[in-house]
Amino acid sequence: MENGEYDLADLVSDLHHRLRENKYEGDKLDFVYIDEVQDLTMSQISLFKYLCRNVDAGFVFSGDTAQTIARGVDFRFEDIRSLFYEEFVMKSSCEEAYRTSKHVKIADNFQLSQNFRTHAGVLKLAQSVIDLLYYFFPQSIDVLNPETSLIHEKTPVLIESENIEKDFTKMFEAFGGSGNNLTGFGAEQVVLVRDENIKNKILNSIGKHALVLTIMECKGLEFQDVLLYNLLGSSPLKNQWRVIYEYMQERNLLDPDSAKSIQIFNQAKHKLLCFELKQLYVAITRTRQRLWIFETMEEHHKPLFDYWKKLKVVQVGDFHELHVKDIQVTSCKEDWESRGVKLFHECNYESAKMCFQRAGNTVWEELAEAASLRASAQHISSSDTKKAHIYLKKAAKLYISIGKFELAAQCYYESNEYEEAGTIYLEKCGDSRLEEAGECFTRARSYKLAADAYAKGKLYSNCIDACIQGKLFDEGLKYILLRRKDATESKKTKKYIREIEAKEQELLEGAARSYKNLKDNNKMMKFVKAFCSKDLARSFLRNENLLDQLLKLECEWGCFLNAASVAKQIGNLMLEVELLEKAGHFREASLAILLHVFAKSFLAGGSNGWTMVKFAEKQELLDKAKALAKKVSPFFFEFVCLEENIFSEKEVPLSNLMQLFSDSVRLQSVRGEFLCSLKILTVHFDFVCSKYLQNHDLSADLKTHAEGVLSMNQVSVDTLVYFWNIWKQNIGKVFGYLSCPENQSVWGEFCLSYLGVRKQFQKKKVTYILHCSDAYWISKSDYPNLRPKGKSVNLNPDQFANAARNYWSSEMTSAGIKVLEKLRSLYELSTKESLAIHHKSIILIRMFEVANSLIKSKFMHHEYMLKVKDYLELSGDRLFRTIFPLDLRNSSTKNMVNLRGRGEVKNAVREIFNRNISSKSHLSLGEIVNLVMMVMRVSRKLGGELCQQISERSKNHPLWRSCIVSLEENLRLESKPGSSSAISLHPRKHVSLVENFHKALRNTYFSDLITESVSPGCLMYLVERLLLLVFYSQGYFFSTKSTFLEWLIHEDWNPKISRRAAFDWQSRFVTVLDLVAGIVEELLCNEQDAIKWIQSSKISSEFHPVLVLRLFTVLCLLCLNSRKYFELLFKLLENKEISSKLPQQFCRTIQRLKPGYLNANVNVFAEAFGKIGNPLVIVRSRKKCLNFECQNAIFVDLNVDYGRDKLMSIML
């Protein structure tokens, strides 16, 4: 197959594949009778399953497996039964139906045992061969009953000759004549030989006086008399025939003298015996009457002769004249002609030719001669092509001489004389062979003759193919028009119509393209107008960039809307508008004008895209747009008027701009929304910082806030950020288009018009044309030196997308930088003017949001990356210090508490946390301590999210990791069903948290790294929280407003606690209390070390008095809750260096304390804490506990479900 050659097996395999894939579309048969089935392979037989619909009862197989001598064929009828079930039933085209059918039945074998052709003597001889096959090769033959016959003739004759060739020639000598005068066998007599070599040798000896056939040639034929010539003598078995003695001995047929010659049967050694016996069987059964077995006197085939003689199935004769007389028979011409026809149809042309010569029929003789030449040519075609062609030409001439023109044409075709073959088909074979004529002319590359032949036969599809191959454009167009006028064509199938129209389109496009290359547009358009559809014509002209021709054609067709689209591509605005008006599309015409005005306003004069420019015809165009809009609807007229106002260069108040923006959103004006947000942003940038609205809360609804503030012609931090977000979102939509420019969208149209770019299709490729070659945005791209084409610049899709992305990325980032710069200026102003801390916090939150959104944006320009990161770090650091100040009193205002509850603050804290931790697999001691402090300062839910991340990175600090695990467990506790408590803490887990927290904090405080890794403010916060957790264990406890507020915020304003078993908390946590007392004493008594620590933490030394006050406050709470440590309190109070750092009124009040007098001391502490603006908070956690009366303290009963608002009103 690799060499282009194939055999019958390849053909059968290919047929199976085609029938499986494409199904058989011909008429199905109800019954199929297959004779001589033994000559077919299983694969050949299974082909019939595709032809018959009656699988269960529609097949009859007939044959004789004893005659299986074809190469590659060896089976029994049992094999056919198996094949029928597997291939015909289970794998038939009706597979499911037959698989489930109860009617499918595999018929039994049926034997025809009565023979009406051959007499009993021949049958007995044939059966003797069958018996040997049964014995030696039982798997190669079906076991059947012996055949019988009512005809009795002479027993087959076995003749042994010492000189077989000489004696055989004598048979054909005329009786009583010389040796050169030969007489012949008749038409019903045949000499059978083993192969072609022996056949040729005999023919050379006796000439044409007898039919001589090989055994393979005689299959399927029968004769009155058969002479087997040296069949055994020429056998390759030689002495292997002696194995027959084994069978004779088994059947008691062997004489004692022959026993010594027995050869034991071996399947491998004697495998050729099966073929030899079957071949002998075929030869024997070709006769109807007489059979002569003419053999040499040789020892090696003696066993078979002994076998036959023993069975008496042959009679032994000697060669003599009388016997020859009996053999010789003559036949009439009719007999010879009949035999010749049979042989001709068996493709035995040489033997048939001899028969026709004997019959005197020259026509059939020449027919056989031509067929023989053709067969010989086919046989040698692959080995000797030149000689094969000579044979074919001779055959063709013979066919012509006897009027067999089709066969002559076939011979010329096979010899590659295609034009000669085509001429014969066209001139001699009539209209029925016009298709073959066309094919021959096509192969000869005589495309004009081929097209004419096909057209004559109305074979239009082939005709167009010929015109395409020959580039016969004018003839092709003629035949296309002819076909379209042919009434019979309209009755063809839709599939045929689709296929031929595709071919016609191929020809027409090829012609049009050819004339286009020749710059003959008139002739080109003749073919374009003949295209199979208008859409195909449009597509062709667009792909070839023939927009002027397309525009003209659309106008001819009256398709003004399409023509307007082409005019838009060309860039002829006024023509586009004119055509849209003709099409009645006034809305689109008005929009086209607005689009043009928009592009020109932002591109002419080298505009940078932020400021509009003037041009002369602007107002005239806008008036035209309004006039067209009036014809559409009042709503659309309002829309156009809005756009006119937006395009105005006049300065208008912010309130007007806000109204224009709102109207743009309402009217779905993309341009209006974009330009108004741009103008409003520009106003914000130009606004003096001192004019910005101050001291407003963080807006929950930026849109409502912006509408309210701008309506008063004012601006604020939130209005700036609101319009920045709108600007950024709109650019994000532009980027969405640029990621897939082939998809059309309103933002895609906006982008193209804003950049002054026109999208055009050229040869099925997209090109972007920039009419203003010096446009600002292209000069800033990676392609600033693109060569202009006239006044325009052409960009491919990648160039356009990259340049546009670069421009919009730069615009978005530079605008973001301007917003950050303005926010920084506002923050610096608020610091300079000492504005409220919550106002500073709002500025920092918005600054952090803007910077973070830029960092996360995949559209940010790389040029600004470092600058944006600086803003992000600056805003994050200052925001953290502002929201979580060193002096907790500053964060205890109502505004600051509300601010910390906002989602913007929580998100900012989460982002700061993630930025500090995301890139690290292990955390340092200082990082862990600071992150734990952060967890304790945020809400329970957020804290739970953050704990896990810290825990995973704290393996190098096991004490803190244990603390974090305990903290995470407590944060994740949820209220029990039906419980009034929002938080249900298990006493054991609470104690575990306090102990782990204490160990980690103690270890950190006494480490050498404390001053390098932990700030004083962080330490103080952790100490205060540790004490609160300890005091939390008793029925009531005392705290300060700032500390308790921190705890309430952490607990999400839901501080109810479950009742737990009482235990001696002071003895359990005495080491914790002592640690806190020791830290307070050491930090207060070592002022210089504390100041150095503060400074090393990059905190101003002004914080030292704040630290002193917080330390002293912690000591006061330690005394009040434990009723111990008063000695230390008075000792430190007497130290002038310490007391001088404290507020004097606070010191004087504390000096009134009397150890042991709890109620009196509570009032003293409450008065003292009130003096420093951090009131005392008395917290009751059990119903049965002491009651205190104190006017200056805040009371909170955890047994009461206050709710957030009520609790805030109590605390604030």
Secondary structure by P-SEA (a helix, b strand, c coil): cccccccaaaaaaaaaaaaaacccccccccbbbbccccccccccccccccccccccccbbbbbbccccccccccccaaaaaaaaaacccccccaaaaaaacccccccccccccccccccaaaaaaaaaaaaaaaaccccccccccbbbbccccccbbbbbbccaaaaaaaaaccccccccbbbbbcccbbbbbccaaaaaaaaaaccccbbbbcccccccccccbbbbccccccccccccccaaaaaaaaaccccccccccbbbbbcccccaaaaaaaaaaaaaaccccbbbbcccccccaaaaaaaaaaaccbbbbbbcaaaaaaabbbbcaaaaaaaaaaaaaacaaaaaaaaaaaaccaaaaaaaaaaaaaaaaaaaccccaaaaaaaaaaaaaaaaaacaaaaaaaaaaaacaaaaaaaaaaccccccaaaaaaaaaaaacaaaaaaaaaaaacaaaaaaaaaaaacaaaaaaaaaaaaaaccccccccaaaaaaaaaaaaaaaaaaaaaaaaacaaaaaaaaaaacccaaaaaaaaaaacaaaaaaaaaaaacaaaaaaaaaaaacaaaaaaaaaaaacaaaaaaaaaaaaaaaaacccccccccbbbbbcaaaaaaaaaaaaaaaccaaaaaaaaaaaaaaccccccaaaaaaaaaaaaaaccaaaaaaaaaaaaaaaaacccccccccccccccaaaaaaaaaaaccccaaaaaaaaaaaaaaaaaaaaaaaccccccaaaaaaaaaabbbbbbcccbbbbbbcccccccccccccccccccccbbbbcaaaaaaaaaaaaaaaaaaaaaaaaaaaaaaaaaaaaacccaaaaaaaaaaaaaaaaaaaacccccccaaaaaaaaaaaaaaaaaaaaccccccccccaaaaaaaacaaaaaaaaaaaaaaccccccccaaaaaaaaaaaaaccaaaaaaaaaaaaaaccccaaaaaaaaaaaaaaaccccccccccccccaaaaaaaaaaaaaaaaaaaacccccccccaaaaaaaaaaaaaaaacccccccccaaaaaaaaaaacccccccccccccccccaaaaaaaaaaaaaaaaacaaaaaaaaaaacccccaaaaaaaaaaaaaaaaaaacccaaaaaaaaaacaaaaaaccaaaaaaaaacccccaaaaaaaaaaaaaaacbbbbbbbcccbbbbbbbccbbbbbccccccaaaaaaaac
